[in-house]
Amino acid sequence: MQSMKAAVLVEPHTFEVRDVSVPAIGPSDALIKVERCGICGTDMHMFNGHYAADKLPIIPGHEFSGTIAALGGEVTHLKTGMRVVADINIGCGNCFYCRRNEILNCTEMRQVGISRDGGFAEYVSVPARLVIAAAPDAEFDLLALVEPVACVVRAARKADVRFGQSVVIIGAGPIGNLHIQMMRLVGAAPIIVVEPSLQRAEMARQAGADAVVTDPVTARDTVLAMTGGRGADVVIESVGLPKLYQQALTLIRPGGHIAAFGIAGVADTLPLPLLDTVLREYSIKGSVAGMGEDMHDALTLLTHGRFDLRAFRGVSYRLADIQQAFEDLPKRPDALKIQIEIGQ
């Protein structure tokens, strides 16, 4: 193998499908033949020039699945032909943060498809220690959803949601929908969703939301009415807009916290009511990517059918049409996920 097809994001809003060299692998690496790769909200931020613009040109794509095409000489726990997914977060493996599975804080951290070439290509190279084997008959479009599910697994862990705790989810896009389903799995109740899109609001109801607010002005009244006048134990901001983070502060109860998940702009800030934060013991916990055991748990949950993924499967584009796929995605509220078909 000398060359492969890859979608290179050369500048914001512009992909070029090029012939590029197949990535080299070292003795401890794996080369994955990519079959499917989903378009993530982070990819859209990159496409629009709002995130990781300093990394362009790059081959994006981090929600990928495929088969092992080749292995470095030191790799003994994997075999060629295995169906796999991969943890995209590459840390040094030795530092304080890596040991605590807080790899995003490692000073050497890189992410496949974000700070190094990713899965919108026929092949991608990753450290073999981050490759996770799946069942031989696992469907590639399902496996390509492991990474986004791992993100909500980690968010649930970080938020430390307990049985019977009330949760508000702001935004019912793809990740918001997965947050709803994750909150049902961990026993949250009630689950209240704030989503102005009527189509996605209905999807949120189907995903298991106990109440869906389509008029944000009425959100606080609804939350208070459903929580005994206290406010929510946890509010998950899943969009990334400062005004929605500001709204989240109005929806939590004293002692509650905000799970900061939505990616905001580099210069975006949140005016924080400091006295209220101290006296009412608010807290904010960030979470953005699944890693380590989160990926394994996500694969287990998907393998055993714990998520309803019908709205995430069935819409795909060929690699040659990736530019059109990115342009179409914002116009498709009915499709919670678009995947790129890469394997032939």
N, C-alpha and C positions, 0 to 999 in steps of 0.2 A: 504494500500500500504506500503510494507516494503522495497522493493528493486526495482531497475530499471536498464536497460542497459544504459551504458554511454561510450563514447569514451574518454579515458584519454590520454593526451599527456604526456607520462612519461619522455621523454627526446627528444631533437631535432631529427626529422625524425622517431619517433617511437610512434605510437598509440597502445593502448591496449583497446579492448572493454571488459568492466568489469561489473559485478553486483555490484552496489554501493547502498547506502541508498538513498531513495528519500529525497530531501532537505526539511528540516523543514521550516515551515513558522511561523512568528510572528503575532501578532494581526493586524498589518497594512500591511501585505504582501499578495501576490497572488501566487498561484502555477499554472504554465502553463504547460499543456500537449503539448509538442512540436510536430508539424507535419512536418515542413520543416525548414532547417537551411542552409543558403548559406555559401560557402567558400569565405572568403574575402582575399584581399591582405595582410591585417594584420595577418590573420590566417596563411598565407604562410610564412610570416616573423617569426612568432612564431615557425612554423614547422621546419624552417631552422635554428633556434637558433639565429636569428638576433634581436629579439625583445621580451621583457618580459621573458627572460630566467630564471630570478630569481623567477618567479611565478610557475615554474614546480615542481611537476606534477599538471596539471590542466585540467578541461574539457573546451576546447575552444568553440567558436561559439557564435556570437552576432547578426547574421542576421536571427533571428528566428521568426516563427509565430506558432500559435497554438490556443488552447481553454483553458478557465479557468477551472481548475480541482477542486480547493479549494480556499477559501478566509479566511483571518484572521477575528476574531470577530468584529473588528472595521471598516471593509470595508463595505460601504453601496452603493457605486456608481457603483459597478460591480456585475455581476451575473455569476454563474457557467454556462458553456456551451458557453459563448460568444467567438466569434473569435476575436483574439487580436494580437497586436504586443506590443513591449515595448521599451521605451527609456533605453539604457543600461548604461547611465552615472549617477552614484549615488553620489550626493554631500550631504553636511550636510543640505542644504536647507535654511540656515539662514545667511551665511556669505556674505561679500561684493560681491564675485564672483558669488555665487549661485543666489543672487538677480538680478544680471545683465545677467543671463543665460550664464555665462562663467564658467561652472561647472568644466571643465578640470583643472582650476586653483585653485579649492577648495583643501585645504590641506588634507581633508578627502576623496577626490574623489576615487571611485572605479568603474571599468567597468566590466559589466557582460561579461564573456567569455574571459577576458583579465587579470584581476587581481582577479576575483572570478569566480567560476564555471558557465559555460554558457550553450548554447543550443544544443551541440552535445550529447544530452541525452534525455531520454524519458520525463523528467520533469525538469523545471527550476524555481527557486524562485526569485521573484523580488518585490521591494516595490510597492504596489498597486497604489500609486500616479503616477507611471511611466508607467502604463499599458494603452494602447489606444485601445478602442473598434473599431472594423471594422464592415462592413455590414455582416449580417448573411450568405449571399451567396458569400462572397469574397473568392477567390481562395487562398489556402495557399501558392502556389509558387509565386503568385503575392505579397502577404503580406510580404513574406520574403525578398522582394526587397525594402521595405519601408526604412530600415535603410541606405543602401547605397545611395538611392536617397536623404535622409535627409542630408547626408554629402555634396552633391553638392548643395543642397538648401542653406546650411550654407555658403559654399565657395562663392556662388554668392553674398550672403548678405555681407560677409566680404570684398569681392573685390569691392563691390559697383559699379557693372557694369551698365552703363546707355545705353539707346537706341542709336544705331549707333556707339558705341565704338568698336574699333577693339580688338580682342582677339586671342592670340596664345595659343594653348593647346599642351604641349609636352607630348606625350604618348597617344595612343588610345586603351589602355587596357579597362577593364570593367569600371573603374571610369572615365577614359578619355572619353569614349564613352558617359557616362552620363553627363559629363561636356559639351560636344558638344551640347547635347539636351537641357541642362539647359540654355546655352548661347543663343540658338535660342529662348527659351521662354522669356528671359528677353530683347531680341531685339538687341543683339550684332551683329555687322557686320563691316568688314568681320570676319569670324571665320576660322582661319588657323591652321591646325594640322600638327605636326611633328611626323611621325611614320614610322620607317624603315620596319616593317613587312608589306608585300604587302597585306596579307589577312586582317589584321586589318586596313590597310589604306583604303581598299575598304569598310570595315564596317563603317569607319569614314565618308566616302562620303555618304553612305546610311543614316547615322545618321544626316546629314545636314551640314557637313563642306563645306565651300565655296572653300577651296583649301587644298590639302594634299601634304606635302613634304615628300618623302621617302628617299631622300638623305640629311641628316642633314647639309652637307657642303653648300648646296644651300638655306638653310632656311632663312638666313639674307637677301639675295637678293630678295627672294620671298616676305618676309614681307615688306621690303622697297618699293618694286614695288606696293604692294597692299594698302599701307598706305600713299601715297604721299611723300615717302622718309623719313617719321618721325620715323617709328617704331610703335610697337603695344601699345595701351593704357594699356593693361593688358596681362601678360603672366602667364598661369597656368602650373606649373611644377607638373605633375601627376605620376611621376615614382619614384623619390627618390634617384637619383644619383647626386653626387656633380658636375660632368661634365655637366649635363643637367641644373642644377641651374646656373652654370657658363655661359652656352649658353643663358639662359633666360636673363641674364644681357645684352647680345648683341642684344636682340630683342625688348626691350622696348624703347619707345620714352622718351625724356626728360620730366620729370613730371609723367611718367608712373610707374606702380608698378608690382611686382611679387607676385602672389598668391602662396605661398609655401604650397603645399598639399602632395606631395610624401614623404613617410616616409624614411628618410636616416638612416645610421648607427649611433650608439651612438657617435662614434669618428669622424664622417664626419664633415668637416668645409668648408666654402665658402670664398675664398679670395675676399674681397669687396673693390672695388676701391673707397676709401673714398672721395677723392677730387671730383671725378665725381658724387658720390652719393649726396654730398652737393650741388655742383654747378648746377647739372641737376635735382635735387630734386627727385631722385629715392626713392621708398619705397618698403618694403617687408612686406606682411601680411600673417601670418600663419593661417591655418584652417585644421582641420582633422576629426572632428566628428560632426554629426548632433545631436542636443539635444533640449529639450523643444519644442517650437513651430515649430522648423524645422521638427520634426517627424510628427506633425499634418499636416503641409503643404504638406509634402511628400506624406502622405496617401491620402490627397485630390487630389493632382495632379495625382497620380496613379489611383485612383478611377475614375477620369474623363478622363483617357486615354491620358494624356499629354506627355507620353513617349512611344516610340516604343521599346518594350521589347522582341521582337521575338528572338533576339540573346542571351537573358538572360534566356530564359525558354526552358525547354525540355531536359536538360541533368541532370540526377540525379543518385545517388548511394544509396544503402542501408547503414544503419549505420554500419552493419557488414563489409562493404567494404570501410570504410573511409580511411584506409591506402592507398588503391589503388587509391581512388579519389584524394588524395593529391599528389600522385606520378604522376598521369595522367594529372593533371591540367596544368602544364607548357608545356605539349606536345600538348595541344588542343587550338591553337590560334583561331579556329573556334567557340569555346564555351566561351562566355564572362562570363558565370557564371555556376558553378556546385553547385547543391544543394544536401544535404543529406536528404533522406526520412526517417523520424523517426516514424511517426504515422502509424499504421497498420489499 
